[in-house]
Amino acid sequence: MSNLFSSLELGPYPLPNRIVMAPMTRCRADVETVPTPIMIEYYRQRSSAGLIITEATQVSRQGIGYPNTPGIHDGRQVEGWKPITGAVHEAGGRIFLQLWHCGRISHSLFQDDGTLPVAPSAVAPAGEHLTPAGMKPFETPRALEIDEIAGVVEDYRRGAQSALEAGFDGVEIHGANGYLPDQFLRDGSNHRTDAYGGAVENRARFLLEVTQAAVDVWGPERVGVRLSPSGTFNDMRDSDPLATFGYAISALDKLGIVYLHLVEGTEADERHGGSIVLTSEFRPLFERALIVNSGYDLARGNAVIGAGEADLVSFAQLFLANPDLPARLAANGPFNEPDFETFYGGGEKGYSDYPALAET
Protein backbone atom coordinates (compact mmCIF):
# COMPACT_ATOMS: atom_id res chain seq x y z
CA MET A 1 0.00 0.00 0.00
CA SER A 2 1.32 3.45 -0.95
CA ASN A 3 2.11 6.20 1.57
CA LEU A 4 3.88 9.56 1.73
CA PHE A 5 7.26 7.88 1.20
CA SER A 6 6.29 5.88 -1.89
CA SER A 7 7.77 6.89 -5.20
CA LEU A 8 5.53 8.17 -8.01
CA GLU A 9 5.84 8.95 -11.71
CA LEU A 10 4.48 12.48 -12.27
CA GLY A 11 4.49 13.06 -16.00
CA PRO A 12 8.14 12.74 -17.06
CA TYR A 13 9.44 13.03 -13.50
CA PRO A 14 10.14 10.16 -11.10
CA LEU A 15 9.36 11.53 -7.62
CA PRO A 16 11.18 9.92 -4.66
CA ASN A 17 8.24 10.65 -2.36
CA ARG A 18 4.73 12.11 -2.40
CA ILE A 19 5.49 15.03 -0.08
CA VAL A 20 4.90 18.33 -1.89
CA MET A 21 6.03 21.76 -0.76
CA ALA A 22 2.90 23.88 -1.12
CA PRO A 23 3.10 27.35 -2.68
CA MET A 24 3.57 29.92 0.10
CA THR A 25 3.76 33.69 -0.31
CA ARG A 26 6.78 34.93 1.65
CA CYS A 27 7.32 38.47 0.27
CA ARG A 28 11.10 38.20 -0.05
CA ALA A 29 11.46 39.53 -3.60
CA ASP A 30 12.80 43.05 -4.06
CA VAL A 31 10.66 46.13 -4.64
CA GLU A 32 10.89 45.53 -8.40
CA THR A 33 9.46 41.99 -7.90
CA VAL A 34 12.79 40.37 -8.81
CA PRO A 35 13.76 37.21 -6.86
CA THR A 36 16.52 37.86 -4.34
CA PRO A 37 19.61 35.80 -3.43
CA ILE A 38 18.17 34.63 -0.09
CA MET A 39 15.49 32.78 -2.05
CA ILE A 40 18.17 30.49 -3.51
CA GLU A 41 18.99 28.92 -0.15
CA TYR A 42 15.34 28.82 0.95
CA TYR A 43 14.30 26.64 -1.97
CA ARG A 44 17.54 24.60 -2.04
CA GLN A 45 17.00 23.60 1.60
CA ARG A 46 13.62 22.08 0.69
CA SER A 47 14.79 20.07 -2.32
CA SER A 48 14.07 16.72 -0.65
CA ALA A 49 10.38 17.30 -1.38
CA GLY A 50 8.96 15.06 -4.06
CA LEU A 51 7.94 18.32 -5.73
CA ILE A 52 8.37 22.00 -4.86
CA ILE A 53 5.67 24.40 -6.02
CA THR A 54 6.93 27.95 -5.72
CA GLU A 55 5.21 30.87 -4.13
CA ALA A 56 2.62 32.54 -6.34
CA THR A 57 4.40 34.51 -9.06
CA GLN A 58 2.63 37.21 -11.03
CA VAL A 59 2.48 37.02 -14.81
CA SER A 60 2.25 40.79 -15.34
CA ARG A 61 2.50 44.08 -13.51
CA GLN A 62 -1.29 44.24 -13.63
CA GLY A 63 -1.36 40.97 -11.70
CA ILE A 64 0.57 42.27 -8.66
CA GLY A 65 -1.43 42.27 -5.45
CA TYR A 66 1.05 42.20 -2.54
CA PRO A 67 4.37 43.88 -1.71
CA ASN A 68 7.63 42.14 -2.58
CA THR A 69 6.14 39.16 -4.41
CA PRO A 70 8.17 37.80 -7.34
CA GLY A 71 7.20 38.07 -10.98
CA ILE A 72 7.92 36.19 -14.18
CA HIS A 73 7.17 38.93 -16.70
CA ASP A 74 10.54 40.49 -17.49
CA GLY A 75 14.11 39.46 -18.12
CA ARG A 76 15.44 40.48 -14.70
CA GLN A 77 12.98 38.15 -13.04
CA VAL A 78 13.92 35.27 -15.33
CA GLU A 79 17.57 35.80 -14.46
CA GLY A 80 16.66 36.00 -10.76
CA TRP A 81 14.90 32.64 -10.88
CA LYS A 82 17.69 30.81 -12.74
CA PRO A 83 20.03 30.32 -9.75
CA ILE A 84 17.04 29.13 -7.69
CA THR A 85 16.06 26.41 -10.16
CA GLY A 86 19.73 25.56 -10.59
CA ALA A 87 20.23 25.10 -6.84
CA VAL A 88 17.16 22.89 -6.53
CA HIS A 89 18.24 20.72 -9.44
CA GLU A 90 21.80 20.45 -8.12
CA ALA A 91 20.32 19.18 -4.84
CA GLY A 92 18.24 16.60 -6.72
CA GLY A 93 14.87 18.32 -6.54
CA ARG A 94 12.06 19.22 -8.92
CA ILE A 95 10.37 22.64 -8.96
CA PHE A 96 7.22 24.00 -10.64
CA LEU A 97 6.45 27.72 -10.84
CA GLN A 98 2.98 28.85 -9.78
CA LEU A 99 1.55 31.38 -12.27
CA TRP A 100 -0.58 34.10 -10.63
CA HIS A 101 -2.77 37.09 -11.36
CA CYS A 102 -4.43 38.68 -8.34
CA GLY A 103 -7.27 40.33 -10.25
CA ARG A 104 -9.46 42.26 -7.81
CA ILE A 105 -7.19 41.27 -4.88
CA SER A 106 -4.99 44.21 -5.67
CA HIS A 107 -5.11 47.98 -5.28
CA SER A 108 -4.51 51.02 -7.45
CA LEU A 109 -1.29 51.63 -5.49
CA PHE A 110 0.17 48.55 -7.19
CA GLN A 111 -1.06 49.45 -10.67
CA ASP A 112 0.65 51.52 -13.34
CA ASP A 113 -0.61 55.12 -13.30
CA GLY A 114 -2.83 54.36 -10.32
CA THR A 115 -5.51 52.61 -12.37
CA LEU A 116 -8.01 50.30 -10.72
CA PRO A 117 -7.30 46.57 -10.47
CA VAL A 118 -9.19 44.40 -12.93
CA ALA A 119 -11.66 41.57 -12.42
CA PRO A 120 -14.39 39.75 -14.34
CA SER A 121 -16.97 42.12 -12.79
CA ALA A 122 -16.98 45.34 -10.82
CA VAL A 123 -17.59 43.56 -7.51
CA ALA A 124 -15.45 44.62 -4.56
CA PRO A 125 -14.36 41.99 -2.04
CA ALA A 126 -15.11 42.74 1.58
CA GLY A 127 -12.28 43.68 3.90
CA GLU A 128 -8.90 45.35 3.73
CA HIS A 129 -5.69 44.69 1.88
CA LEU A 130 -1.98 45.20 2.54
CA THR A 131 -0.63 47.84 0.16
CA PRO A 132 2.66 49.78 -0.08
CA ALA A 133 0.93 52.42 2.08
CA GLY A 134 -0.34 49.97 4.71
CA MET A 135 -3.76 48.44 5.11
CA LYS A 136 -6.41 49.88 2.77
CA PRO A 137 -10.02 48.89 2.04
CA PHE A 138 -10.44 46.86 -1.14
CA GLU A 139 -11.43 48.99 -4.10
CA THR A 140 -14.20 48.20 -6.56
CA PRO A 141 -12.29 46.74 -9.51
CA ARG A 142 -12.77 47.56 -13.15
CA ALA A 143 -14.48 44.82 -15.16
CA LEU A 144 -12.28 43.59 -17.98
CA GLU A 145 -13.62 44.38 -21.42
CA ILE A 146 -14.14 41.22 -23.43
CA ASP A 147 -11.50 42.26 -25.97
CA GLU A 148 -8.93 42.64 -23.14
CA ILE A 149 -9.21 39.07 -21.92
CA ALA A 150 -7.11 37.55 -24.69
CA GLY A 151 -4.27 39.84 -23.62
CA VAL A 152 -4.42 38.53 -20.06
CA VAL A 153 -4.39 34.96 -21.35
CA GLU A 154 -1.32 35.91 -23.38
CA ASP A 155 0.33 37.16 -20.17
CA TYR A 156 -0.05 33.64 -18.78
CA ARG A 157 1.43 32.16 -21.94
CA ARG A 158 4.41 34.50 -21.73
CA GLY A 159 4.80 33.67 -18.05
CA ALA A 160 4.82 29.96 -18.87
CA GLN A 161 7.43 30.56 -21.57
CA SER A 162 9.56 32.63 -19.21
CA ALA A 163 9.33 29.87 -16.59
CA LEU A 164 10.69 27.44 -19.19
CA GLU A 165 13.57 29.82 -19.88
CA ALA A 166 14.24 30.15 -16.14
CA GLY A 167 14.80 26.41 -15.80
CA PHE A 168 11.65 25.25 -14.05
CA ASP A 169 10.34 21.70 -14.46
CA GLY A 170 6.74 22.79 -15.05
CA VAL A 171 4.09 25.30 -14.03
CA GLU A 172 0.97 25.37 -11.89
CA ILE A 173 -1.95 27.68 -12.67
CA HIS A 174 -3.12 29.37 -9.46
CA GLY A 175 -6.87 28.98 -9.85
CA ALA A 176 -7.58 29.01 -6.10
CA ASN A 177 -8.02 31.38 -3.15
CA GLY A 178 -9.99 34.11 -4.85
CA TYR A 179 -7.48 35.19 -7.51
CA LEU A 180 -8.36 35.97 -11.13
CA PRO A 181 -9.22 32.50 -12.53
CA ASP A 182 -11.23 31.77 -9.37
CA GLN A 183 -13.00 35.13 -9.73
CA PHE A 184 -14.09 34.20 -13.24
CA LEU A 185 -15.16 30.70 -12.21
CA ARG A 186 -17.46 31.52 -9.28
CA ASP A 187 -20.80 33.25 -9.64
CA GLY A 188 -20.30 35.29 -6.48
CA SER A 189 -17.63 37.34 -8.23
CA ASN A 190 -18.53 36.85 -11.90
CA HIS A 191 -21.69 38.72 -12.93
CA ARG A 192 -20.87 38.92 -16.62
CA THR A 193 -23.48 38.28 -19.31
CA ASP A 194 -21.10 37.66 -22.21
CA ALA A 195 -19.09 34.60 -23.27
CA TYR A 196 -17.19 34.64 -19.97
CA GLY A 197 -20.20 34.81 -17.64
CA GLY A 198 -23.52 33.22 -16.80
CA ALA A 199 -23.49 29.46 -17.40
CA VAL A 200 -20.66 27.50 -15.80
CA GLU A 201 -19.31 26.64 -19.25
CA ASN A 202 -18.71 30.36 -19.77
CA ARG A 203 -17.41 31.08 -16.28
CA ALA A 204 -14.85 28.28 -16.62
CA ARG A 205 -13.67 29.59 -20.00
CA PHE A 206 -10.92 31.87 -18.63
CA LEU A 207 -9.43 29.14 -16.40
CA LEU A 208 -9.40 26.71 -19.30
CA GLU A 209 -7.88 29.24 -21.69
CA VAL A 210 -4.99 30.13 -19.38
CA THR A 211 -4.40 26.43 -18.69
CA GLN A 212 -4.36 25.72 -22.43
CA ALA A 213 -1.88 28.58 -22.89
CA ALA A 214 0.48 26.90 -20.42
CA VAL A 215 -0.07 23.51 -22.06
CA ASP A 216 0.85 25.02 -25.43
CA VAL A 217 4.25 25.91 -23.97
CA TRP A 218 4.94 22.95 -21.69
CA GLY A 219 2.74 20.11 -22.89
CA PRO A 220 0.04 18.77 -20.54
CA GLU A 221 2.45 16.43 -18.72
CA ARG A 222 4.20 19.41 -17.07
CA VAL A 223 1.20 21.59 -16.16
CA GLY A 224 -0.89 21.44 -12.97
CA VAL A 225 -3.82 23.50 -11.68
CA ARG A 226 -4.71 24.49 -8.12
CA LEU A 227 -8.36 25.01 -7.11
CA SER A 228 -10.19 25.69 -3.82
CA PRO A 229 -13.80 24.52 -4.31
CA SER A 230 -14.88 25.17 -0.71
CA GLY A 231 -12.68 28.19 -0.02
CA THR A 232 -13.99 31.52 1.22
CA PHE A 233 -10.63 33.29 1.40
CA ASN A 234 -10.71 36.72 -0.28
CA ASP A 235 -14.51 36.85 0.10
CA MET A 236 -15.27 34.10 -2.41
CA ARG A 237 -18.70 32.49 -2.87
CA ASP A 238 -20.47 30.22 -5.33
CA SER A 239 -24.11 29.16 -5.36
CA ASP A 240 -23.31 25.55 -6.36
CA PRO A 241 -19.64 24.67 -5.85
CA LEU A 242 -20.17 20.98 -6.60
CA ALA A 243 -21.56 21.73 -10.05
CA THR A 244 -19.16 24.61 -10.75
CA PHE A 245 -15.98 22.82 -9.81
CA GLY A 246 -17.22 19.48 -11.06
CA TYR A 247 -17.53 20.99 -14.53
CA ALA A 248 -14.15 22.75 -14.30
CA ILE A 249 -12.32 19.64 -13.09
CA SER A 250 -13.87 17.44 -15.79
CA ALA A 251 -12.81 19.99 -18.41
CA LEU A 252 -9.27 20.16 -17.00
CA ASP A 253 -9.10 16.38 -17.10
CA LYS A 254 -9.88 16.52 -20.82
CA LEU A 255 -6.92 18.87 -21.31
CA GLY A 256 -4.70 16.10 -19.94
CA ILE A 257 -2.88 18.16 -17.29
CA VAL A 258 -0.54 16.16 -15.09
CA TYR A 259 -2.10 16.99 -11.73
CA LEU A 260 -4.96 18.68 -9.93
CA HIS A 261 -4.12 20.41 -6.65
CA LEU A 262 -7.13 20.83 -4.34
CA VAL A 263 -7.21 23.10 -1.29
CA GLU A 264 -9.79 21.37 0.87
CA GLY A 265 -12.44 23.15 2.93
CA THR A 266 -11.96 23.84 6.63
CA GLU A 267 -14.04 24.82 9.63
CA ALA A 268 -12.99 28.42 8.96
CA ASP A 269 -14.59 28.20 5.52
CA GLU A 270 -17.80 26.91 7.11
CA ARG A 271 -17.79 29.75 9.62
CA HIS A 272 -17.55 32.21 6.73
CA GLY A 273 -20.53 30.70 4.94
CA GLY A 274 -18.75 28.29 2.63
CA SER A 275 -20.30 25.04 1.42
CA ILE A 276 -17.83 22.21 2.06
CA VAL A 277 -17.52 19.82 -0.86
CA LEU A 278 -15.54 16.69 -0.09
CA THR A 279 -12.61 15.77 -2.30
CA SER A 280 -14.22 12.37 -2.81
CA GLU A 281 -16.84 14.12 -4.95
CA PHE A 282 -14.15 15.24 -7.40
CA ARG A 283 -11.76 12.29 -7.34
CA PRO A 284 -13.68 10.29 -10.00
CA LEU A 285 -13.61 13.27 -12.37
CA PHE A 286 -9.82 13.48 -12.73
CA GLU A 287 -7.75 10.57 -14.02
CA ARG A 288 -4.22 11.67 -13.26
CA ALA A 289 -2.44 12.73 -10.05
CA LEU A 290 -4.42 14.44 -7.29
CA ILE A 291 -2.64 16.58 -4.69
CA VAL A 292 -4.56 17.52 -1.55
CA ASN A 293 -3.83 20.32 0.92
CA SER A 294 -5.39 21.25 4.25
CA GLY A 295 -3.35 20.98 7.44
CA TYR A 296 -2.20 17.41 6.85
CA ASP A 297 0.19 15.63 9.20
CA LEU A 298 2.00 12.28 8.93
CA ALA A 299 -0.95 10.09 9.91
CA ARG A 300 -3.55 11.87 7.78
CA GLY A 301 -1.19 12.08 4.82
CA ASN A 302 -0.42 8.36 4.89
CA ALA A 303 -4.11 7.56 5.35
CA VAL A 304 -5.38 9.63 2.41
CA ILE A 305 -2.76 8.17 0.07
CA GLY A 306 -3.17 4.64 1.40
CA ALA A 307 -6.91 4.81 0.80
CA GLY A 308 -6.37 5.96 -2.78
CA GLU A 309 -8.19 9.25 -2.12
CA ALA A 310 -5.15 11.28 -3.22
CA ASP A 311 -1.76 10.65 -4.80
CA LEU A 312 0.29 13.38 -3.11
CA VAL A 313 -0.08 15.73 -0.14
CA SER A 314 1.18 19.32 -0.05
CA PHE A 315 2.41 20.86 3.19
CA ALA A 316 2.65 24.58 3.90
CA GLN A 317 3.53 25.67 7.45
CA LEU A 318 5.24 22.35 8.21
CA PHE A 319 7.52 22.85 5.21
CA LEU A 320 8.01 26.52 5.99
CA ALA A 321 9.48 25.69 9.41
CA ASN A 322 11.10 22.34 8.57
CA PRO A 323 13.31 22.53 5.47
CA ASP A 324 13.99 18.77 5.62
CA LEU A 325 10.35 17.84 6.14
CA PRO A 326 10.50 14.38 4.48
CA ALA A 327 13.24 13.32 6.93
CA ARG A 328 11.32 14.72 9.89
CA LEU A 329 8.11 13.00 8.82
CA ALA A 330 9.98 9.72 8.39
CA ALA A 331 11.30 10.11 11.96
CA ASN A 332 7.88 11.29 13.18
CA GLY A 333 9.43 14.53 14.41
CA PRO A 334 10.48 16.54 16.25
CA PHE A 335 9.28 19.54 14.25
CA ASN A 336 10.37 23.17 14.39
CA GLU A 337 7.65 25.61 15.39
CA PRO A 338 6.87 28.27 12.75
CA ASP A 339 7.58 31.90 13.59
CA PHE A 340 4.37 33.64 12.51
CA GLU A 341 5.88 37.13 12.80
CA THR A 342 8.33 36.40 9.97
CA PHE A 343 5.93 34.78 7.50
CA TYR A 344 5.65 37.83 5.22
CA GLY A 345 8.61 40.04 4.43
CA GLY A 346 12.00 40.46 6.05
CA GLY A 347 15.26 38.64 5.55
CA GLU A 348 16.75 35.28 6.48
CA LYS A 349 15.22 35.19 9.97
CA GLY A 350 12.22 32.91 9.92
CA TYR A 351 12.94 32.12 6.29
CA SER A 352 16.15 30.23 5.63
CA ASP A 353 17.45 29.87 9.21
CA TYR A 354 15.22 27.03 10.45
CA PRO A 355 17.56 24.19 11.47
CA ALA A 356 17.54 20.80 9.78
CA LEU A 357 16.95 17.70 11.90
CA ALA A 358 20.65 16.80 11.92
CA GLU A 359 21.43 20.25 13.37
CA THR A 360 19.08 19.72 16.31
Stockholm file with secondary structure:
# STOCKHOLM 1.0

chainA/1-360         MSNLFSSLELGPYPLPNRIVMAPMTRCRADVETVPTPIMIEYYRQRSSAGLIITEATQVSRQGIGYPNTPGIHDGRQVEGWKPITGAVHEAGGRIFLQLWHCGRISHSLFQDDGTLPVAPSAVAPAGEHLTPAGMKPFETPRALEIDEIAGVVEDYRRGAQSALEAGFDGVEIHGANGYLPDQFLRDGSNHRTDAYGGAVENRARFLLEVTQAAVDVWGPERVGVRLSPSGTFNDMRDSDPLATFGYAISALDKLGIVYLHLVEGTEADERHGGSIVLTSEFRPLFERALIVNSGYDLARGNAVIGAGEADLVSFAQLFLANPDLPARLAANGPFNEPDFETFYGGGEKGYSDYPALAET
#=GR chainA/1-360 SS CCCTTSCEEETTEEESCSEEECCCCCCCSCTTSCCCTHHHHHHHHTTTSSEEEEEEEESSGGGCCSTTCCBCSSHHHHHHHHHHHHHHHHTTCCEEEEEECCTTSSCGGGSGGGCCCEESSSCCCSSEEEETTEEEECCCCEECCGGGHHHHHHHHHHHHHHHHHTTCSEEEEECCTTSHHHHHHSTTTCCCCSTTSSSHHHHTHHHHHHHHHHHHHHCGGGEEEEECTTCCTTTCCCSCHHHHHHHHHHHHHHHTCSEEEEECCCHHHHHTTCCCCCHHHHGGGCCSEEEEESSCCHHHHHHHHHTTSCSEEEESHHHHHCTTHHHHHHTTCCCCCCCGGGSSSCSSTTTTCCCCGGGC
#=GC SS_cons         CCCTTSCEEETTEEESCSEEECCCCCCCSCTTSCCCTHHHHHHHHTTTSSEEEEEEEESSGGGCCSTTCCBCSSHHHHHHHHHHHHHHHHTTCCEEEEEECCTTSSCGGGSGGGCCCEESSSCCCSSEEEETTEEEECCCCEECCGGGHHHHHHHHHHHHHHHHHTTCSEEEEECCTTSHHHHHHSTTTCCCCSTTSSSHHHHTHHHHHHHHHHHHHHCGGGEEEEECTTCCTTTCCCSCHHHHHHHHHHHHHHHTCSEEEEECCCHHHHHTTCCCCCHHHHGGGCCSEEEEESSCCHHHHHHHHHTTSCSEEEESHHHHHCTTHHHHHHTTCCCCCCCGGGSSSCSSTTTTCCCCGGGC
//
